[in-house]
Amino acid sequence: MRSRYSASMKVNVFFHDRCFDGAASAAIFTRLYQACFHPEAEFSYTGLIHRASQLFDEALFDGDENAIVDFKYSTSPRLNWWFDHHQSAFLTLDDAAHFRRDQSGKKFYDPNFKSCTKLIASVGKEKFGFNAPDLEELISWAEIVDGALFPDARTAVLMEAPALKIALVMEAGPDGDMARWLIPQMASRSLGEIAREERIVQLFRSLFEQHQRSMEFIRELGRCAQGVVFFDLTGPGIEVYNKFAPYFLFPDCVYSVSVCPSSFRTKISVGSNPWNQSSALHNLATICERYGGGGHPRVGAISLEPGSLENARRIAQEIVEELKKPIQP
């Protein structure tokens, strides 16, 4: 069902930056668009990051077609495609209403999917007849990584699988262009081949050492009480850590809450232990939404302005106290 577009079709793809599922979603969308709409389209990739300020620069929507994957909804009339699976996909009720009125047949939302990658693949198959057997490995790993479907915490923190090496380099690496380079690779090559690229190998080695140091800081600074482990990484200046590390180090905890610094935000992360879900009844996305954040029922985050350390600590402690209180199933 190819459309009759000009040979110079430019497609801008905006994706959740520094996120394996975000990059994988962009790769899957690229293949879908090439297979079902325009095989010769030129793609441009732009990563989006949750900030306390404006999320979208409307001037960036300058493609012949513009797509957002694995990120919040935009009401821009220049947005043609949208896929997301987060509970907090809409910034406002008006945004949600705008989505429901859309008749384009190109915007899709389903929070029941564990990964946006799987959502795009499923919609592509059902709506457009898209099928790409060579991408099943990528789809499967996006489900594992974003859905926390690892068999145990050790697998998640040792990062021996190619997908996890790539995820570490993408999420914690200093190369801001890494995801834009990776997306076309993910759309056409196996994860094992990509992980053997020298660009990945060199960065992974140093980043894994940093990961091990961050584990030691979490072990040292973490305090677990009534099923909730809290740690503040602003002192050692750690911006990114493996989100499964708290559950490897504190296996009896049910929830984790952390504060991390960066140049563009102060971040509060809230998560639940995938291997200790029996008591994890709080909806973390709903809690984070009260402070301007969001996410999924089992993992969420809040972005504040840079330097908002005292406010971040106050919010984090409020969330810790809330999570300590059991709720009735």
Phi, psi and omega per residue, in radians:
M1 nan 0.975 -3.108
R2 -1.305 2.479 3.076
S3 -1.571 2.768 -3.140
R4 -1.605 1.456 3.125
Y5 -1.779 2.812 3.089
S6 -1.198 2.779 -3.101
A7 -1.162 -0.338 -3.090
S8 -1.731 0.480 -3.123
M9 -0.996 2.181 3.096
K10 -1.908 2.189 -3.125
V11 -2.059 2.078 3.056
N12 -1.629 2.189 3.121
V13 -2.010 2.089 3.106
F14 -1.828 2.278 -3.013
F15 -2.382 2.793 3.079
H16 -1.152 1.916 -3.049
D17 -1.273 2.738 -3.141
R18 0.892 0.792 -3.112
C19 -2.579 2.186 -3.121
F20 -1.037 -0.786 3.138
D21 -1.133 -0.624 3.111
G22 -1.078 -0.846 3.140
A23 -1.183 -0.718 3.119
A24 -1.108 -0.650 3.095
S25 -1.083 -0.745 3.111
A26 -1.110 -0.663 3.126
A27 -1.156 -0.783 3.138
I28 -1.126 -0.743 3.123
F29 -1.090 -0.688 3.114
T30 -1.008 -0.842 -3.139
R31 -1.137 -0.715 3.096
L32 -1.021 -0.824 -3.086
Y33 -1.157 -0.724 3.124
Q34 -1.130 -0.706 -3.057
A35 -1.313 -0.615 -2.961
C36 -1.943 -0.214 -3.051
F37 -2.284 -0.956 -3.071
H38 -2.646 1.746 -3.054
P39 -1.156 -0.380 -3.082
E40 -1.810 0.219 -3.108
A41 -1.088 2.594 3.055
E42 -1.744 2.288 -3.044
F43 -1.922 2.448 3.020
S44 -2.165 2.352 -3.043
Y45 -2.044 2.289 -3.141
T46 -2.286 2.154 3.123
G47 -1.411 2.454 3.111
L48 -2.011 2.421 -3.121
I49 -2.197 2.442 3.096
H50 -1.184 2.184 3.128
R51 -2.239 2.899 3.061
A52 -1.304 -0.394 -3.117
S53 -1.728 -2.814 -3.059
Q54 -0.988 2.348 -3.121
L55 -1.511 -0.534 -3.002
F56 -2.112 2.362 2.951
D57 -1.773 1.847 -3.044
E58 -1.001 -0.466 -3.125
A59 -1.132 -0.359 -3.138
L60 -1.297 -0.348 -3.131
F61 -1.404 1.107 -3.053
D62 -1.966 0.281 3.111
G63 -1.451 2.942 2.981
D64 -1.105 -0.602 2.971
E65 -2.405 2.532 -3.118
N66 -2.211 2.364 -3.095
A67 -2.296 2.494 2.984
I68 -2.072 2.276 3.094
V69 -2.232 2.402 3.069
D70 1.055 0.624 3.141
F71 -2.646 2.945 -3.047
K72 -1.056 2.777 -3.088
Y73 -1.325 2.548 3.022
S74 -2.163 2.423 3.119
T75 -1.532 0.125 -3.105
S76 -0.969 2.303 3.085
P77 -1.152 -0.202 -3.130
R78 -1.614 -0.035 3.092
L79 -1.507 2.106 -3.086
N80 -1.706 -0.684 -3.071
W81 -2.177 2.521 3.065
W82 -2.676 2.315 3.057
F83 -2.351 2.303 3.033
D84 -2.741 2.780 -3.103
H85 -2.345 0.130 3.139
H86 -1.378 2.499 3.064
Q87 -1.011 -0.692 -3.092
S88 -1.675 0.878 -3.084
A89 -1.292 -0.371 -3.054
F90 -1.974 2.262 -3.138
L91 -1.189 -0.608 -3.101
T92 -2.429 2.899 3.050
L93 -1.126 -0.570 3.100
D94 -1.126 -0.653 3.098
D95 -1.105 -0.741 3.131
A96 -1.111 -0.709 3.115
A97 -1.149 -0.678 3.108
H98 -1.061 -0.750 3.108
F99 -1.085 -0.759 -3.103
R100 -1.134 -0.475 3.126
R101 -1.435 -0.201 -3.054
D102 -1.136 2.339 -3.128
Q103 -2.047 0.230 -3.050
S104 -1.264 -0.463 -3.050
G105 1.292 0.308 -3.094
K106 -2.181 0.181 -3.127
K107 -2.211 2.206 -2.961
F108 -2.361 2.389 -3.127
Y109 -2.461 2.249 3.075
D110 -2.705 1.791 -3.121
P111 -1.266 -0.042 3.097
N112 -1.366 -0.265 3.121
F113 -1.415 2.407 3.121
K114 -1.323 -0.475 3.103
S115 -2.347 2.589 3.062
C116 -1.236 -0.514 3.093
T117 -0.985 -0.846 3.125
K118 -1.138 -0.645 3.099
L119 -1.045 -0.838 -3.121
I120 -1.110 -0.750 3.138
A121 -1.082 -0.727 -3.121
S122 -1.201 -0.789 3.095
V123 -1.094 -0.736 3.139
G124 -1.023 -0.724 -3.139
K125 -1.235 -0.789 -3.057
E126 -1.288 -0.683 -3.030
K127 -1.648 -0.554 -2.987
F128 -2.193 0.060 3.115
G129 1.250 0.424 -3.099
F130 -1.384 2.351 3.121
N131 -2.580 2.185 -3.118
A132 -2.459 1.468 -3.101
P133 -1.001 -0.521 -3.104
D134 -1.223 -0.216 3.141
L135 -1.714 0.072 -3.107
E136 -1.078 -0.630 3.103
E137 -1.071 -0.792 3.136
L138 -1.098 -0.781 3.135
I139 -1.078 -0.764 -3.121
S140 -1.089 -0.757 -3.119
W141 -1.257 -0.566 3.066
A142 -1.094 -0.675 3.080
E143 -1.106 -0.763 -3.117
I144 -1.144 -0.842 -3.066
V145 -1.193 -0.868 -3.063
D146 -1.376 -0.444 -3.141
G147 -1.664 0.039 -3.123
A148 0.921 0.869 -3.087
L149 -1.728 0.423 3.091
F150 -1.142 2.592 3.122
P151 -1.145 -0.500 3.128
D152 -2.800 2.932 -3.111
A153 -1.167 -0.567 -3.131
R154 -1.020 -0.764 3.128
T155 -1.043 -0.695 -3.087
A156 -1.224 -0.611 -3.049
V157 -1.630 -0.385 3.104
L158 -1.389 -0.450 3.007
M159 0.963 0.890 3.137
E160 -1.487 -0.449 -3.129
A161 -1.284 2.518 3.119
P162 -0.919 -0.715 -3.124
A163 -1.048 -0.654 -3.101
L164 -1.319 -0.543 3.028
K165 -1.128 -0.774 3.118
I166 -1.111 -0.735 -3.125
A167 -1.082 -0.723 3.138
L168 -1.113 -0.805 -3.132
V169 -1.086 -0.683 -3.119
M170 -1.258 -0.726 -3.000
E171 -1.483 -0.539 -3.037
A172 -2.049 -0.103 -3.049
G173 -1.320 2.802 -3.126
P174 -1.453 -0.166 -3.065
D175 -1.437 1.792 -3.113
G176 -1.179 -0.337 3.134
D177 -1.638 0.023 -3.052
M178 -1.001 -0.838 -3.078
A179 -1.105 -0.688 -3.136
R180 -1.139 -0.555 3.053
W181 -1.310 -0.676 -3.047
L182 -1.227 -0.639 -3.014
I183 -0.993 -0.881 3.081
P184 -1.089 -0.561 3.087
Q185 -1.134 -0.790 -3.126
M186 -1.130 -0.474 -3.127
A187 -1.355 -0.201 -3.004
S188 -2.411 -0.145 -3.059
R189 -2.295 2.811 3.097
S190 -1.290 2.722 -3.141
L191 -1.143 -0.592 3.099
G192 -1.089 -0.758 3.106
E193 -1.090 -0.778 -3.119
I194 -1.120 -0.747 -3.099
A195 -1.130 -0.382 3.125
R196 -1.497 -0.113 3.092
E197 -1.104 2.413 -3.094
E198 -1.032 -0.570 3.122
R199 -1.057 -0.591 3.108
I200 -1.432 -0.804 -3.049
V201 -1.005 -0.829 -3.087
Q202 -1.132 -0.799 -3.126
L203 -1.173 -0.688 -3.107
F204 -1.058 -0.709 -3.093
R205 -1.011 -0.869 -3.116
S206 -1.255 -0.650 -3.133
L207 -1.193 -0.585 3.125
F208 -1.195 -0.591 3.050
E209 -1.126 -0.742 3.075
Q210 -1.089 -0.694 3.110
H211 -1.032 -0.746 3.132
Q212 -1.142 -0.648 3.090
R213 -1.170 -0.701 3.120
S214 -1.118 -0.583 3.079
M215 -1.075 -0.684 -3.140
E216 -1.178 -0.678 3.093
F217 -1.132 -0.728 3.123
I218 -1.115 -0.698 3.104
R219 -1.091 -0.715 -3.088
E220 -1.304 -0.748 -3.025
L221 -1.580 -0.346 -3.075
G222 -1.177 2.389 3.076
R223 -2.239 2.118 -3.095
C224 -1.905 2.207 3.114
A225 -2.549 2.294 3.095
Q226 0.930 0.697 3.047
G227 1.498 0.035 -3.106
V228 -2.117 2.153 3.060
V229 -1.777 2.308 3.126
F230 -2.157 2.444 3.032
F231 -2.609 2.524 -3.112
D232 -2.006 1.981 -3.068
L233 -1.751 0.244 3.128
T234 -1.245 -0.530 3.112
G235 -1.060 -1.007 3.096
P236 -1.310 -0.098 3.079
G237 1.256 0.584 -3.133
I238 -1.558 2.048 -3.084
E239 -1.520 -0.601 -3.059
V240 -2.333 2.381 3.052
Y241 -2.434 2.798 3.090
N242 -1.165 2.082 -3.013
K243 -1.179 -0.180 3.113
F244 -1.687 -0.147 -3.122
A245 -0.996 -0.734 -3.135
P246 -1.027 -0.564 -3.082
Y247 -1.442 -0.413 3.015
F248 -1.265 -0.726 -3.085
L249 -1.425 -0.548 -3.127
F250 -2.223 1.230 -3.000
P251 -1.088 -0.337 -3.122
D252 -1.490 -0.158 -3.105
C253 -1.299 2.717 3.090
V254 -1.781 -0.648 -3.112
Y255 -2.257 2.758 2.982
S256 -2.284 2.499 3.083
V257 -2.346 2.307 -3.118
S258 -2.454 2.783 3.031
V259 -2.148 2.258 3.134
C260 -2.315 2.567 3.131
P261 -1.697 2.852 2.915
S262 -2.861 3.049 -3.095
S263 -1.259 -0.375 -3.036
F264 -2.047 -0.047 3.114
R265 -2.915 2.896 2.895
T266 -1.984 2.145 -2.956
K267 -1.951 2.356 2.990
I268 -1.923 2.120 3.102
S269 -1.869 2.413 -3.141
V270 -2.296 2.202 -3.111
G271 -2.475 2.976 3.080
S272 -2.200 2.623 -3.059
N273 -1.301 1.974 -3.117
P274 -1.092 -0.357 -3.087
W275 -1.823 0.221 3.090
N276 -2.609 1.103 -3.015
Q277 -1.616 -0.037 -3.017
S278 -1.057 -0.561 -3.108
S279 -1.901 0.100 -3.074
A280 -1.485 1.439 -3.061
L281 -1.822 -0.271 3.131
H282 -1.234 2.461 3.037
N283 -1.545 1.862 -3.006
L284 -1.260 -0.565 3.087
A285 -1.096 -0.754 -3.141
T286 -1.099 -0.717 3.100
I287 -1.099 -0.816 -3.106
C288 -1.163 -0.571 3.136
E289 -1.068 -0.546 3.134
R290 -1.116 -0.364 -3.140
Y291 -1.926 0.289 3.106
G292 1.550 0.120 3.123
G293 -1.812 -2.649 3.136
G294 3.019 -2.791 3.142
G295 2.474 -2.356 -3.141
H296 -2.051 2.920 3.110
P297 -0.991 -0.502 -3.073
R298 -1.864 -0.056 3.105
V299 -2.743 2.398 -3.126
G300 -2.669 3.071 -3.135
A301 -2.734 2.792 3.114
I302 -2.319 2.297 3.101
S303 -1.933 2.136 3.074
L304 -1.928 2.971 3.107
E305 -1.093 2.657 3.082
P306 -0.992 2.464 3.113
G307 1.448 0.030 -3.114
S308 -1.469 0.873 -2.986
L309 -1.167 -0.834 -3.101
E310 -1.116 -0.696 3.104
N311 -1.137 -0.704 3.130
A312 -1.106 -0.741 3.130
R313 -1.133 -0.683 3.115
R314 -1.092 -0.824 3.137
I315 -1.097 -0.774 -3.129
A316 -1.027 -0.736 -3.132
Q317 -1.198 -0.612 3.067
E318 -1.082 -0.731 -3.142
I319 -1.192 -0.717 3.090
V320 -0.989 -0.828 -3.116
E321 -1.128 -0.659 3.113
E322 -1.140 -0.721 -3.094
L323 -1.234 -0.408 3.110
K324 -1.221 -0.403 -3.090
K325 -1.495 2.110 3.132
P326 -1.193 2.563 3.035
I327 -2.050 2.728 -3.105
Q328 -1.369 2.342 3.106
P329 -1.155 nan nan
